[in-house]
Amino acid sequence: MTGPALAAFASVSTVDSALQAAEAVLAGAGVPSPRVDAELLVSHVTGLGRGVVRARAVTRAPLPDDAVAALSEVVSRRASREPLQHITGTAAFRSLTLQVGPGVFVPRPETEGVAQIAIDALRAVAAEHPLAVDLGTGSGALALALATEVPHAVVTAVELSPEAAVWTRRNIASVGAEVRLVEGDLADALPELDGTVSVVVSNPPYVPLGMVPRDPEVRLHDPSLALYGGEDGLDVVRALSLTAKRLLHTGGVLVIEHGELQGGAIREILQADGWRRPETTTDLTGRDRATTAVR
């Protein structure tokens, strides 16, 4: 426990004072959303829902000493900029609660919109059991969203990192969805499915090597294999384009998540590889987020 966290919690005895102390420590450490994180950490150590925590704060309900001690420990960890999801062990993604931790990329809220594009494309397929593939699945977020929201689809996920695949398997088991996990490189994955897949989706590593992420949570804790995509950030996208074109049948759809400045370059890659109708769409903040194309 760090000095600031220890001092801040010395006189804490109620839920409202715990939230105030946690928020103050996190704000002082530069955590982007200190109040939200404070509520989630109190929820984590007490086992109460976030709404219940808020209600108990209003009534100044007492907080047991053991919960105060546990809270000071997790707030100290968050103040060191350890990802909130690593501390709680979970990350929310659409309707799912996924298990995450060291060795796997923590799914981001903006990827939920990418999932929706792929889900819409998969739902539009007339086949009784359309095939979908998530290349570079990580936690399994995209694959599991497809499998749970389009339950008649047959979903395969590919992951190169053994460390990340541990989390993929855990999430497949905990969600209870029918997803087949294949460990290997997306560049030569799934030759047995060539020409049969309806939707390929991917959130590949796309950060250029020279652009180190500013946020400590990303820079220090997300695995490099899931972040960096070569000098221009597009090395994996180039391989992805070729693999997806091999896997998809005519009329199949490719959905790629990427950085906000990469849409034009990715459309050029796809056009050069013979894809039809490459289009870039924005996320809820208006930033370019995903590019789609038709086989």
N, C-alpha and C positions, 0 to 999 in steps of 0.2 A: 504494500500500500504506500503510495507516495505521500509526502508531507501535506500538500494542499488538500488531498482527498481526506486524509486523517483529520486535519483540522476542521474541514467543512462539516464532517459528520459527528464531531465530538458531542454536540448538543441535540442531535436529531432524535426525535422520539415519536413523531407522527408522520403520516403519509405526506401531508402538505409540506412539512419541513424537510422531508427526505427529497421531495421533488425539487424544492428550492435549492437545496445544497447540491444535488446532482447537476441541476441546470447551471449553477454558478461555476462549478468545476469544469464542466464540459465547454461552456462558453469561453472560459479563460484559456482553455487548451486549443481553441479555434475550431472545435467540432461544428460542422455546418448547421445542424439542426438540434441544438442542445435540449430544447424542451421536449421534442418528440423522442429523442434518444433517452432522456431521463424517464419519461413515462414508460417506454418499452423496457428499460432496465429494471424499474420497480416492478413492472408486470412479470418480468423474468424471474426475479428472486422471490416474489411472493406467490407466483402461480396464479395470479388473478388476471382477468382480462383488462385491457387498457381502459375500457369504459368504467369498470369497477374501481380501478385505481383513481380515476378522475373523481368519481363520486365520493370515495373515501377521503380524498384530499379536501373536498368541499366541507365535509363534516369533521375534518381534522381527526380522523380515526387514528388510534395508536398503531405504531409499527414495532413489532417485537425486536429485541436487541439482536437476535441472530440474523434477522432480515436486514437490519441496519448494517451489521458487519459484512454480510454478503454483498450488500449494495455498494458499500465503500470500495470493496475489492473490484467489482465489475466496472464501476465508474472510473477507478484508477486505470484499469486496462483500456477503457474507451478513450480516456484522456490521453493515453499514449498513442492514440490513433489506430489501435487494433480495430478491425472492422466490427461493427455491431453484430453482424450475422455470425462472425466467428465466436463471439462471446455467447450469444443465445443458441448457436448451433443450427439456426434455421433462417431461411429466406422466403418471403412470400413471392409467388409468381402466379399471376392471374388467380385462379381458384385453388392453387396448390400451395402447400407448405413443404419446401424442400430442405433437406439436410445439407449443410455446407460446412466447410472448414478449410484448414491449410491444405493446399494442393489442388484446389478447384476454384475456378472463376466464379465469383458471386454474381448471380443473374441480376440484371438491372431493370428498373421499371420500363425504360424505353424499349427493351426487347419484347415486352408484352404486345406492343403494336406490331412488331415484326411477326410475332406468332399469329396475330389476327389475320395478317395478309396470307400467311401459309394456310391457316385454317379455312379461310374463305375459298382459297383455290382448291383445297382438298374436298370441301363440301360440294363444290361445283362439278366434281368428277362423277360421271354417270355409272361407273363400274360398281359392282356390288361390294367389292373389297379393294379399294384403290391402295396402291403402295405409296408410302412416303418415307423419305430418308432425311435424317438430321446428321449432317457431316460436321464433326468436331463438337460433340454434344455437351461435353463438360459435365455439369450437374445433371443433365438430362432435361433441362427446363423446356426447350422447344419440342423435343420428342414426346415428352409426357403431356404437354399441352395439346399436341395433335392427337395423341392416343386417347385422352380423356374427353376431349371436346368433339372429336370425330371418331366415335368408338367402333364404327364399322370399317375403319381403315386398318391397314397392316403397316406398322411403323418399325423401322430399323434405325438404330443410332450407332454412329461410329465415333470412337475416341482413341487418340494416339497415346495419351498420358496414362500410365498405370495408376498414378496417384489420383488423377481425376476420375478414372473408371471405378475406383472404390466407391466414390460418392454417387456415381451414376447407378451402380448396382443397388446401393442402399435406397436411393429414391425410387427406382423401379419397384423394389420390394415394398416400401412404405406406402407408395401411392396405390400399388396393386394393379397397375396398368399392364397391358400386353405390349411390351416394347422389347425387341431383340437388340442386345448390345453386342457389337463387334469391335474388338480392340485391334487397332491398326491405323495405318496412314490413309487419310482420305484420298491421297493421290492415286492409289491403286485399289481402292476399296470396292468390295461387292461386285466382282465381275459376273457373278451368277445372276445379277439383277439387270444386266445391261438391256436397255430398251424396254423395260417393263414398269418403270416408276412414274407416278403421276406428279409428285411434288418433291422437290429437293429444297431444304431450307438449311441455312448455316449462319452462325454468328462467328466468323473466323477471326483469328488474330489479325488486326489491321493497323496497329500503331507503328509508325515508322521508327526505325532503330534510334534515330537521333532525337526523337520527341519523348522524353521521359515524362510520364504522367505527373502532374503537380500534386494530386492528392496522396498523402502518405498511405492511406488505406489501399490504394491501387498500386502505388510504386513499391511498397514494402511487402505487401501480402498477396496480391494476385499473382499466379504463376506466370513466369515470363513466356512460357510456351503458348499461353492463351492470350497474350497481349501483343507481342511483336511480330510483324509480318514482313521483315526484311527492310532494305534501305528506304523504299517508298511505301511500305506497309501493305503492299499488294501481292507479295509472292504467293501466299496461300490462296488468295482470290484467283490467281492465274491457274493454279492447279485445280481449284474448286470448279472453275468454269469448264475445264476439260472433263473432269470426272462427272459432273452433273449432266453434261451433254451426252456422255456415254450411257448414263443410267436412265435418263428420261426417255419416254416414248414421244413420238411426234405429238405436239400440242401440250406436252408436260411443262410445268412451271418451275422456275428457279427463283428463290427468294434469298437475298444476301443482305445481312446487316453490315453497316460500315460507318466510318466517321463522316462528319458533316461536310467535309471538303473533298470527298472521294467519289461522289456520284458520277461526275463527268468521266474520270479516268476509268471507272469500272464499266461504264457504258461502252467506252472505246474498246476495252478488253473483250467484252461480250460480243460487240459487233464484229471484231476481227475474228472471233471464233465461230461466227456464223449463226449467232442467236437472233431470234426475231423479237421485235418490239421491246428493246430494253428501256425501262422507265424507272425513274427515281422518285420515291415518295418521301414526304416529310413526317416527322413525329409531331407530338402535341405541342412542342415548343417552336415548330416551324423550321426545324433543322433537317437537312437531308439525312435520312436514317437507313433506308433500305432501297435496293435496286432489284427489280424483277425482270425476267425475260422469259420468252416462250421458245421451246425446242422446235 
